[in-house]
Amino acid sequence: MELSADLKRAVLTAQKNEITEHFIYKKLAAIIKDEHNSKLLAQISQDELRHHGFWQKITNRNIVWVIVNDDDNYDPFNSSASEAFCNRSSRNA
């Protein structure tokens, strides 16, 4: 199936969102203490991975997810951490 450039960009964005959400839910499932909620989040994580696979069949592209810091104290949602990474990335570009 041949996609227009605009549609391909939209589908790639959806694919990236699905794999990102997979990792977010997977991480949440690992840290949530309540067993029921942890299992629910793990299932949602698997659903998101399946959604990513659906889009991947359409785009024929792999999305690479890189962990820039595996420190337990690293908070990717902390704006200063995100800004530091963006600044470092832009300097290396």
C-alpha positions as YAML, in Angstrom:
chain: A
units: angstrom
residues:
- id: 1
  name: MET
  ca: [0.00, 0.00, 0.00]
- id: 2
  name: GLU
  ca: [1.45, 3.34, -1.06]
- id: 3
  name: LEU
  ca: [0.79, 6.19, 1.38]
- id: 4
  name: SER
  ca: [0.92, 9.90, 0.64]
- id: 5
  name: ALA
  ca: [3.74, 11.76, 2.41]
- id: 6
  name: ASP
  ca: [1.29, 13.42, 4.82]
- id: 7
  name: LEU
  ca: [-0.44, 10.16, 5.66]
- id: 8
  name: LYS
  ca: [2.87, 8.35, 6.11]
- id: 9
  name: ARG
  ca: [4.03, 11.08, 8.55]
- id: 10
  name: ALA
  ca: [0.77, 10.74, 10.50]
- id: 11
  name: VAL
  ca: [1.05, 6.95, 10.65]
- id: 12
  name: LEU
  ca: [4.71, 7.13, 11.74]
- id: 13
  name: THR
  ca: [3.69, 9.54, 14.49]
- id: 14
  name: ALA
  ca: [1.01, 7.10, 15.64]
- id: 15
  name: GLN
  ca: [3.55, 4.27, 15.56]
- id: 16
  name: LYS
  ca: [6.04, 6.29, 17.64]
- id: 17
  name: ASN
  ca: [3.31, 7.18, 20.14]
- id: 18
  name: GLU
  ca: [2.28, 3.55, 20.54]
- id: 19
  name: ILE
  ca: [5.81, 2.31, 21.28]
- id: 20
  name: THR
  ca: [6.42, 5.22, 23.65]
- id: 21
  name: GLU
  ca: [3.19, 4.49, 25.50]
- id: 22
  name: HIS
  ca: [4.19, 0.80, 25.67]
- id: 23
  name: PHE
  ca: [7.37, 1.70, 27.54]
- id: 24
  name: ILE
  ca: [5.60, 4.18, 29.83]
- id: 25
  name: TYR
  ca: [2.94, 1.66, 30.85]
- id: 26
  name: LYS
  ca: [5.57, -1.06, 31.23]
- id: 27
  name: LYS
  ca: [7.61, 1.14, 33.58]
- id: 28
  name: LEU
  ca: [4.50, 2.12, 35.56]
- id: 29
  name: ALA
  ca: [3.50, -1.55, 35.89]
- id: 30
  name: ALA
  ca: [6.93, -2.31, 37.34]
- id: 31
  name: ILE
  ca: [6.76, 0.39, 40.02]
- id: 32
  name: ILE
  ca: [3.07, 0.24, 41.05]
- id: 33
  name: LYS
  ca: [2.73, -1.74, 44.27]
- id: 34
  name: ASP
  ca: [-0.95, -2.67, 43.93]
- id: 35
  name: GLU
  ca: [-0.94, -6.06, 42.16]
- id: 36
  name: HIS
  ca: [-4.28, -5.54, 40.37]
- id: 37
  name: ASN
  ca: [-3.26, -2.14, 39.01]
- id: 38
  name: SER
  ca: [0.19, -3.39, 38.08]
- id: 39
  name: LYS
  ca: [-1.30, -6.25, 36.04]
- id: 40
  name: LEU
  ca: [-3.73, -3.86, 34.38]
- id: 41
  name: LEU
  ca: [-0.91, -1.51, 33.38]
- id: 42
  name: ALA
  ca: [1.15, -4.46, 32.09]
- id: 43
  name: GLN
  ca: [-1.82, -5.50, 29.91]
- id: 44
  name: ILE
  ca: [-2.19, -1.96, 28.58]
- id: 45
  name: SER
  ca: [1.55, -1.99, 27.83]
- id: 46
  name: GLN
  ca: [1.09, -5.15, 25.75]
- id: 47
  name: ASP
  ca: [-1.90, -3.60, 23.97]
- id: 48
  name: GLU
  ca: [0.21, -0.59, 23.03]
- id: 49
  name: LEU
  ca: [2.95, -2.87, 21.71]
- id: 50
  name: ARG
  ca: [0.37, -4.68, 19.58]
- id: 51
  name: HIS
  ca: [-0.88, -1.33, 18.25]
- id: 52
  name: HIS
  ca: [2.72, -0.40, 17.38]
- id: 53
  name: GLY
  ca: [3.02, -3.69, 15.46]
- id: 54
  name: PHE
  ca: [-0.14, -2.87, 13.50]
- id: 55
  name: TRP
  ca: [1.30, 0.48, 12.36]
- id: 56
  name: GLN
  ca: [4.70, -1.09, 11.73]
- id: 57
  name: LYS
  ca: [3.15, -3.43, 9.14]
- id: 58
  name: ILE
  ca: [1.82, -0.38, 7.31]
- id: 59
  name: THR
  ca: [4.99, 1.77, 7.49]
- id: 60
  name: ASN
  ca: [7.53, -1.04, 7.10]
- id: 61
  name: ARG
  ca: [9.71, 1.01, 9.48]
- id: 62
  name: ASN
  ca: [11.29, 0.15, 12.82]
- id: 63
  name: ILE
  ca: [11.13, 2.72, 15.59]
- id: 64
  name: VAL
  ca: [14.26, 2.74, 17.74]
- id: 65
  name: TRP
  ca: [13.81, 3.72, 21.37]
- id: 66
  name: VAL
  ca: [17.03, 4.75, 23.11]
- id: 67
  name: ILE
  ca: [17.37, 4.95, 26.89]
- id: 68
  name: VAL
  ca: [19.71, 7.85, 27.58]
- id: 69
  name: ASN
  ca: [20.03, 7.20, 31.32]
- id: 70
  name: ASP
  ca: [19.29, 4.03, 33.26]
- id: 71
  name: ASP
  ca: [19.81, 5.72, 36.64]
- id: 72
  name: ASP
  ca: [16.97, 4.90, 39.06]
- id: 73
  name: ASN
  ca: [16.91, 8.57, 40.07]
- id: 74
  name: TYR
  ca: [16.53, 9.81, 36.49]
- id: 75
  name: ASP
  ca: [13.15, 11.39, 35.87]
- id: 76
  name: PRO
  ca: [12.43, 11.85, 32.13]
- id: 77
  name: PHE
  ca: [9.38, 13.93, 33.03]
- id: 78
  name: ASN
  ca: [11.51, 16.43, 34.96]
- id: 79
  name: SER
  ca: [11.72, 19.50, 32.73]
- id: 80
  name: SER
  ca: [15.32, 20.32, 33.70]
- id: 81
  name: ALA
  ca: [16.43, 16.79, 32.79]
- id: 82
  name: SER
  ca: [14.61, 17.00, 29.45]
- id: 83
  name: GLU
  ca: [16.04, 20.46, 28.73]
- id: 84
  name: ALA
  ca: [19.56, 19.27, 29.55]
- id: 85
  name: PHE
  ca: [19.17, 16.36, 27.13]
- id: 86
  name: CYS
  ca: [17.74, 18.61, 24.40]
- id: 87
  name: ASN
  ca: [20.54, 21.14, 24.87]
- id: 88
  name: ARG
  ca: [23.16, 18.39, 24.75]
- id: 89
  name: SER
  ca: [21.52, 16.91, 21.64]
- id: 90
  name: SER
  ca: [21.39, 20.23, 19.83]
- id: 91
  name: ARG
  ca: [25.07, 20.89, 20.57]
- id: 92
  name: ASN
  ca: [25.99, 17.49, 19.11]
- id: 93
  name: ALA
  ca: [23.93, 18.04, 15.96]
...
